[in-house]
Amino acid sequence: MTTTCESCGMPIETGPYCPHCTTPDGTLQDFETRFETMVAWQARRAPHASRAELEAQTIAYLQTMPAWRDHPRVTGG
């Protein structure tokens, strides 16, 4: 059975997080590391977007991810 990573949404076979979202010991990366990686991914998809637009798009996506939806940077708190 395939499920999705609770941090980024990537399809995975087991566990809550994919290898891209975890540290070598299998724990979830810290928010800032994951956020910057996802902003960079957005920049590759939308190379002409401003940093503010990329961050807003990333936050909007992270609001849908169980691992981050309650994080203060995502909720604005």
Backbone as a ProteinNet text record, in pm:
[ID]
protein_1_A
[PRIMARY]
MTTTCESCGMPIETGPYCPHCTTPDGTLQDFETRFETMVAWQARRAPHASRAELEAQTIAYLQTMPAWRDHPRVTGG
[TERTIARY]
83.1	0	88.1	59.2	133.9	58.8	132.5	76.7	155.9	135.7	212.7	286.9	399.4	480.6	400	398.4	323.4	392.1	512.2	587.3	579.9	588.7	592.9	487.9	425.7	323.1	372.7	501.9	557.3	504	473.9	430.7	542.8	505.4	600.8	535.7	618.3	567.9	539.1	628.1	612	654.8	609.1	648.2	574.5	592.4	522.4	593.6	727.8	804.7	892.3	914.3	1000.8	1147.7	1240.5	1383.2	1428.3	1359.2	1396.9	1367.1	1274.8	1230.7	1290.8	1374.8	1430.3	1581.8	1631.3	1775.1	1827.9	1960.1	2014.4	1964.9	1928.5	1879.5	1729	1663	1522.1	1423.7	1472.8	1382	1350.7	1239.3	1197	1295.2	1331.9	1418.5	1349.3	1429	1371	1295.9	1205	1119.6	1199.9	1298.1	1372.3	1442.5	1501.8	1567.5	1466.1	1355.6	1252.5	1191.6	1166.6	1107.6	1198.3	1326.4	1419.2	1429.7	1429.1	1433.7	1308.8	1193.5	1068.9	1056.4	1109	1111.3	1199	1313.4	1401.7	1332.1	1255.1	1180.3	1077.3	1006.5	909.7	979.8	1100.2	1175.7	1210.2	1237.3	1265.2	1139.4	1024.5	897	851.6	885.9	842.7	963.7	1057.2	1183.2	1170.7	1061.4	1045.8	970.8	930.8	857.3	952.5	900.4	980.1	995.2	1091	1110.3	982.5	918.6	795.1	686	673.9	573.7	605.8	732.8	773.7	746.6	777.1	750.9	601.4	520.8	375.5	320.3	368.5	324.3	363.9	484.4	533.1	451.3	425.9	344.4	205	146.3	12.3	12.9	117.4	125.6	147.1	236.3	264.1	142	49.3	-75.1	-155.3	-130.6	-202	-129.1	-8	74.2	62.5	26.3	8.9	130.6	249.4	369.9	387.7	331.6	358.6	236.8	117.6	-0.6	-20.9	36.5	24.8	151	250.6	376.4	351.4	411.2	387.2	416.6	517.6	547.5	436.8	368.3	262.4	130.2	105.5	-21.3	-18.4	103.7	115.1	122.1	135.5	137.4	273.3
-117.7	0	124.8	218.2	342.6	450.7	529.7	642.2	765.7	876.5	995.9	1048	1110.2	1171.1	1282.4	1282	1381.9	1519	1525.2	1650.2	1716.8	1636	1695	1641.5	1529.2	1473.8	1372.4	1342.9	1245.7	1105.8	1025.7	887.4	808.4	732.7	648.2	514.6	417.1	283	265.2	316.9	296.7	421.3	430.1	538.6	667.2	765.6	891.3	987.7	970.7	1067.9	1001.2	1071.3	1021.1	1047.5	986.1	1007.9	1152.6	1226.8	1366.1	1457.6	1418.3	1501.7	1461.5	1359.1	1310.2	1326.9	1323.8	1325.9	1184.7	1167.5	1031.5	931.6	979	884.2	859.2	918	890	986.2	1087.2	1184.5	1295.6	1359.2	1468	1584.3	1639.8	1757.5	1873.2	1970	2087.6	2170.7	2253.6	2330.5	2415.9	2489.3	2581.1	2507.2	2392.6	2313.3	2269.2	2214.3	2165.9	2281.3	2394.8	2511.6	2561.5	2577.3	2627.1	2530.8	2402.4	2302.4	2312.8	2331.1	2338.8	2471.4	2580	2707.2	2692.4	2627.2	2604.1	2519.8	2420.9	2337.6	2423.2	2509.4	2600.3	2691.6	2738.8	2828.4	2759.5	2630.7	2557.4	2546	2536.6	2527.2	2662.6	2769.6	2906	2999.2	2988.9	3061.4	3214	3267.4	3413.4	3468.5	3382.6	3426.7	3494.1	3589.4	3655.6	3563	3594.9	3515.9	3518.3	3635.4	3646	3556.2	3550.8	3463.2	3316.6	3281.4	3142.5	3102	3191.3	3160.7	3146.4	3234	3226.7	3096.1	3055.6	2930.2	2811.5	2817.1	2708.8	2699.8	2813.1	2813.8	2759.6	2801.1	2752.5	2600.4	2545.6	2400.5	2333.3	2389.5	2329.1	2329.7	2419	2420.4	2292.2	2222.7	2098.9	1974.7	1991.5	1878.3	1856.8	1735.1	1707.1	1742.5	1726.2	1752.9	1901.2	1987.9	2131	2219.1	2169.4	2256.6	2332.6	2283.9	2353.6	2430.5	2432.5	2501.4	2653.2	2727.9	2873.1	2948.7	2907.6	2976.3	2953.1	2841.4	2808.1	2871.9	2875.5	2929.5	3080.8	3138.5	3283.2	3324	3224.3	3250.2	3272.1
0	0	0	-88.3	-96.2	-19.9	53.5	126.4	85.3	150.7	116.8	238.3	213.5	317.6	384.2	516.5	591.7	591.5	537.3	532	395.1	287	152.3	55.8	88.7	1.2	-99.5	-99.8	-193.9	-162.1	-264.8	-239.5	-171	-68	3.4	34.2	64.5	95.4	244.3	328.8	472.5	549.5	672.4	761	730.7	817.2	796.7	701.9	684.2	606.4	502.3	391.7	285	319	246.9	272.9	250.7	166.4	139.9	258.3	342.8	454.6	588.1	587.5	712.9	719.1	840.6	864.7	845.5	843.8	827.8	932	1052.5	1153.6	1144	1041.9	1017.8	1081.7	1153.8	1214.1	1114.6	1134.8	1047.1	1056.1	939.9	937.8	1008.9	1055.4	1118.3	1013.8	1061	971.9	874.3	922.2	834.6	721.4	751	646.7	542.2	588	495.7	417.6	484.2	419	306.4	334.4	232.5	114.5	142.2	34.6	-52.6	10.4	-65	-140.4	-85	-157.6	-282.3	-268	-382.8	-489.4	-446.4	-541.3	-615.4	-541.9	-604.2	-704.6	-672.1	-760.6	-892.1	-887.4	-1011.8	-1096.6	-1032.5	-1104.8	-1157.5	-1086.9	-1122.9	-1115	-1210	-1199.9	-1199.6	-1244.5	-1248.8	-1128.1	-1038.4	-919.1	-820.4	-746	-643	-522.4	-438	-315.6	-231.5	-222.1	-142.9	-200.2	-331.9	-394.3	-367.1	-378.4	-353.9	-210.2	-116.3	23.5	49.5	-8.9	9.8	-47.8	-164.5	-225.1	-138	-83.1	1.8	130.4	193.3	315.7	286.7	175	138.9	123.8	63.5	48.8	183.6	265.8	395.6	486.8	464.4	542	520.5	411.2	380.9	430.8	481	524.7	675.9	718	861.8	947	894.9	974.5	1005.2	922.6	935.1	957.5	939.7	941.5	1072.2	1182.5	1310.9	1348.7	1262.4	1290.9	1291.1	1384.8	1392.5	1262.9	1188.2	1061	958.3	969.6	874.6	916.9	1047	1096.2	1111	1103.1	1120.8	1266.8	1353.3	1497.7	1554.9
[MASK]
+++++++++++++++++++++++++++++++++++++++++++++++++++++++++++++++++++++++++++++

